[in-house]
């Protein structure tokens, strides 16, 4: 336990443990004694805000929605469907992208260790091809179109566009039909290589787990 830093909240009666690995990854653990389910979240500090980059002194622009597009493609596996692999382990996997982060997560009441290994494995590799990127564009465009029929979502988007003149919060996390259509495999690879690195990522696990 000496390698873990402890953060306790007496009001909630909970303690979170933190450990920074030599590769730079921050690992957090919330121990929940006698809980049947276990959870793991593996996220990168990369969301919809980060479309203007300064790389090696050169300014680079990425299309709106690149982070969300990349989230979709991380689930691409040339050997086996990722959702099926987790289902066989008795786990439920999903992901989300917001303005500041992209997070991949699962919950399970069994086979936690192999599920965690699978989570770490599939997020830390990509299978991007020009063909599967072009195919994904149609799926994301359908997702964007589906939100056009959501009154609450449209009200929020219109409010943010009215409140903010130039801040990226005024843009849809998924991007626009034009930005999605313009996204290339090379841009997705650049975003992945820039943001999906251990020192920019966090692993958070919770449940009846042994820190050691």
Buried (B, 14 or more C-beta within 10 A) or exposed (E): EEEBEEEEEEEEEEBBBBBEEEEEBBBBBBBBEEBEBBBBBBBBEBBBBBBEBEEEEEEBEBBBBBBBBBBBBBBBBEEEEBBEBBEEBEBBBEBBBBBEBBBBBBBBEEBBEBBBEBBBEBBBEBEBEEEBBEEBBEEBBEEBEEBEEEEEEEEEBEEBEEEEEEEBEBBBBBBBBEBBBBBBBEBBBBBBEBBBBBEBBBBBBBBEBEEE
